[in-house]
């Protein structure tokens, strides 16, 4: 029975902390898991940033767009988030309190954790930190998305496509990250080995972590 948990989940599972029908009401347990998950999400970002061998594919796309629109990466990230959320509409994906918390808390977590997590310069340490960061992304996603209180822009698109077309979570995320990576690179964003590792592994890691937290 123990080994059965190490199986990828095709979709967002039900967990002991999953909320009910409302995207805006949460039990104390659900709210705590939501906060922890989003904080860990920002921690995963900070781990990749301070590994210093490539950002996430979303950041690469934001860098590329910022060069062409002559705006900051922060503003280009906002433009991407709004555009992605517009894609929610045909998928009937709805925002919730989790969406708002994701947008605010992840940014705070990145700023705080970047001051705590060491900046790596040795290649072995850099690669190790990227792998830890990808794992933290998976755990964070498995915690906060399964709260059923609304996801961040990219996670919401991922779960929406999964529900609409029954495509496996891992493959949906790989396709999304690959599109952002290639698009960002073509627009002039900086790509490193850490970016490639993240792009290839994050979908599989999220699917595996979904399997780990799934109610039995």
N, C-alpha and C positions, 0 to 999 in steps of 0.2 A: 504493500500500500504506500509506503514512503516514497518509492521510486516513481510512482504514478504522478506525483506532483511535478516532476521534471519533464513535463510535456507542454509544448507550446499551445496556447489557446488561440483559436481562430477569431474570437470576438471578445468583447468586453464581458467579463464574467460577473456573476453575482457574488457578493462577499457579505460577511456579517455586519459591515458598516455601510453597505449600500443604502442610499435614501430611497424613499418611496416615489410616489407619482410627481411630487412637486420638485421643481428645480431650485426653489428658494427657501425650503424648510429643511432643517437638518437636526438630528439628534445630537447631543453633546459628543458622543463617540464619533459620529460622522464628521462633525465640524473639526474635531481634533485631528483626525486622519487627513482631512482636506488640508489643514494648515501644514502638517508635517510633510505631506506629499509635495506641496508647492514649494516649501522651503528647500526640500531635497532637490527639486527640479532646478532651482537657482544654483544650488551647490554643484550639481552636475555641470552646469554652464561654466561656473567659476573654475572647476577642475580642468576643463578643456582650455579655457582661456589662459590659465597660469601654467599649463603644460607647454604652451608656447610653440606648438608645432602644427597649428591649424585650428580654426574655429569650427563651429557647427555650420552645416550647409545653409541654414537660414541666415546666419551672419554673413557668409560669403555673398549671398544674394543681396543682402542689405548693403554691403560694401559696394557691389557693382552698381546698384541702382543709385546710391548716393553720389557716385562719380558722374553719372549722366544727368542727374537732376540738380546737381550742385547743392546738395543738402546734407545734413548730418546723418550718421548711421541710425541715430535714434529716430529721426523723422522718417527715414526710408523703412525702418522696421515697422513703424506705425502704418505707413502706406500698405506694406505687405499684409499686416494683420487685418486691416480693414478689407482689403481685396479678398483675402482668404475667407473672411467671414461672410462676404457676399456670396461665395460659393456654397455656404450653408443653406441658403434659401431653397434651391431646388431639392436639396437633400432633406428638407424639413428638420434641420438640426437647430436646436434652440439654445440660446445662452442662459446661464443661470448664475447664482451667486458664486459658484466655483469659477466661472469665467472671469468675473470681476476680480476675485481674489488672485487668480493666476496672473492676470495682467499687472497687478500692483505688487504682490508679494514676491514673485519671481525676480523682479527688478531689484527690490530691496535685498533679497537674499544674495544675488550676484555681487552687489556692492559690498555687503558685509563679508561674505565668504572669500572674496578675492583678497581681502586684507589679512585673512587667516591662513589660507592655503598657500604653501610655498610656490614660488616661481621656479620651475625646473630648467636646468641648462644641460644636464647630462641626458643623452639620447635614451638610454635604458629607463631612467627615471621618468622622462617625458612620455615614453610609450606606456609605461605602467600607469601613470596618472591619467592618460587618455582612456585606458581600459577601465580603470576605476570609475572615471567620469561617466562612461557609457553605461556601466552597471548601475550607477546611482540614478541615471536617467530612467532606466528600466524600472527600478524600484519605485521611484517617484511617480512615474506614470501609472504603475499598477495600483498605487495607493490613492492618488487624487482622482483619477478618471473613474475608478470604480465607486466613488462616492455618489455618482449619478446626479451631481449638482451643476453640471455644465463644465466644459473643458476649455482650454486655451484655443486660440484660433487654429493652429495646425493640428492639434490633437482632436479638435472637434471635426475638422475635415476628415481626418483619418477614421474616426469612429462612424461618421456619417456615411462615408463610402463603404465601410464594412457592413453597415446595416442595410444600405440601399441595394448593394450588388452581391453581398455575401462573399466578398473577396477577403482572404485571410489578412489579419492585422499586419503580420510581418511583411507581406508582399506590398500592401498598400503603403506602409511607411517607407519601405525601400524605394518604391516608385516616386513618392513625394520628395524624399530627401535627394534622390538622384536628379530629379528635375530642377530642384533649387540649386544643387551643386553645379550642374552643367550651365544653367542659366546665369548664375552668379559669376562663374569662371569666364563665360563668354562676354560678360559685361565688365570684366576687369577686376573681380573680387579675388582675394588672395586665398589660394588653396594649398593646404599642407597635408602631410601624411596623416595627421590627426583628424583632419576633415574627412579623408577617405575612410579611415577606420570607423569613425562615427557613422558615416553614411551607410556603410555595409552592415554594421552590427546593431545599430540602435533598434531597428524594427524587430529583429530576432530576439533581442534582449527584452523588449517590452512584451512580446508574445510569451516568452518564457516566464517572466515575472507575473503576467496575468494568470498563467497556469499555476504558479506557486500560491497565489492568494485566493484562488477560486474556491468557493464553498464546496465542501464534499458532502 
